[in-house]
């Protein structure tokens, strides 16, 4: 199950208020959350964000991915980017697939690869062509 940390909108028209919550990816924007972590009020001057940092760390350590807006809120709350962005590991030696190996062997033997799959009409044409050559 893939889990995201994102905002769900509340409040009235032109005065938005957002709940910070953990959702299954398949749930719609204002659907039922797995857990609520806090709120974000963009119109508040005193305390725009209240976040349960410990629970946020828990979910991030278990693989939850924040939305772009949530990532910026988490940064402002003091959480490091490394919690949700895993470092990319470069492969030292690329693996050669079995299909590529097979294609190289066929090329060495002189086997031509068909670009299009044969249809019923192309099979008939091939048979007629072979019959004419005989």
C-alpha positions in Angstrom: 0.0 0.0 0.0 1.5 3.3 -1.1 0.9 6.2 1.4 1.1 9.9 0.9 1.1 12.8 3.3 -1.0 15.6 1.8 -3.5 18.4 2.6 -7.3 18.2 2.6 -9.2 21.4 2.2 -11.7 22.7 4.7 -13.0 26.2 5.5 -15.3 28.4 3.5 -15.0 30.1 0.1 -11.9 32.4 -0.1 -10.8 31.4 3.4 -9.1 28.0 3.0 -8.0 25.8 5.9 -6.2 22.6 5.4 -5.9 19.4 7.5 -2.5 17.6 7.2 -3.2 13.9 6.9 -1.8 10.6 5.8 -3.8 9.0 2.9 -3.7 5.9 0.9 -2.8 7.0 -2.7 -6.2 5.7 -4.1 -8.3 8.0 -1.8 -9.6 11.2 -3.3 -8.5 14.6 -2.0 -11.1 15.1 0.7 -11.5 11.4 1.4 -11.1 9.5 4.7 -7.5 9.8 6.0 -5.5 7.0 7.7 -4.3 9.5 10.3 -4.5 13.3 10.8 -1.1 15.0 11.7 -2.1 18.6 12.1 -3.4 21.6 10.2 -2.2 24.4 7.9 -4.0 27.8 7.9 -2.5 30.1 5.2 -4.6 33.0 6.5 -3.4 32.9 10.1 -0.6 35.3 11.1 0.1 33.7 14.5 0.3 30.0 14.0 -0.1 28.9 10.4 1.1 25.3 10.9 0.6 22.9 13.7 2.1 19.5 13.0 2.8 16.4 15.1 6.4 16.1 14.1 7.0 12.7 15.7 4.1 11.1 13.8 5.3 12.7 10.6 8.8 11.3 11.1 7.2 7.9 11.8 5.2 7.9 8.5 8.2 9.3 6.5 10.4 6.6 7.9 7.8 4.0 6.8 7.8 5.2 3.2 5.1 7.8 3.1 5.8 10.4 0.4 4.8 14.0 0.9 3.1 16.1 -1.8 5.1 19.2 -3.0 3.2 21.5 -0.7 3.7 19.2 2.2 7.4 18.8 1.5 7.8 22.6 1.8 5.8 22.6 5.0 7.8 19.8 6.4 11.1 21.7 5.6 9.8 24.7 7.4 8.9 22.5 10.4 12.5 21.4 10.7 12.4 18.0 9.1 15.2 17.2 6.7 14.7 16.2 3.1 16.7 13.0 3.6 13.7 11.5 5.5 11.6 11.3 2.3 14.2 11.5 -0.5 16.3 8.4 -0.6 19.7 8.9 -2.2 20.0 7.4 -5.7 22.5 4.6 -6.0 24.2 4.3 -9.3 24.7 0.8 -10.7 28.4 0.1 -11.1 27.9 -2.3 -14.1 24.8 -2.3 -16.2 23.1 -5.7 -16.5 22.6 -7.1 -20.0 19.2 -8.5 -20.4 18.6 -11.9 -21.8 16.6 -10.5 -24.7 19.7 -8.5 -25.7 22.0 -11.5 -25.4 19.6 -13.5 -27.6 19.4 -10.7 -30.2 23.2 -10.6 -30.4 23.4 -14.4 -30.8 20.7 -14.3 -33.6 22.6 -11.5 -35.3 25.8 -13.6 -35.2 24.0 -16.6 -36.7 22.4 -14.4 -39.4 18.8 -14.7 -38.3 16.7 -11.7 -39.4 14.2 -10.3 -36.9 10.8 -9.4 -38.2 9.7 -5.9 -37.5 6.0 -6.5 -37.8 4.1 -9.5 -36.5 2.6 -11.6 -39.3 -1.1 -11.2 -39.9 -3.4 -13.6 -41.8 -3.0 -11.6 -45.0 0.8 -11.4 -44.8 0.9 -15.2 -44.2 -1.2 -15.7 -47.4 1.1 -13.4 -49.3 4.2 -15.2 -48.1 2.7 -18.6 -49.1 1.7 -17.3 -52.6 5.2 -15.8 -53.1 6.8 -19.1 -52.0 4.5 -21.1 -54.4 5.4 -18.8 -57.4 9.1 -19.4 -56.8 8.6 -23.1 -57.0 
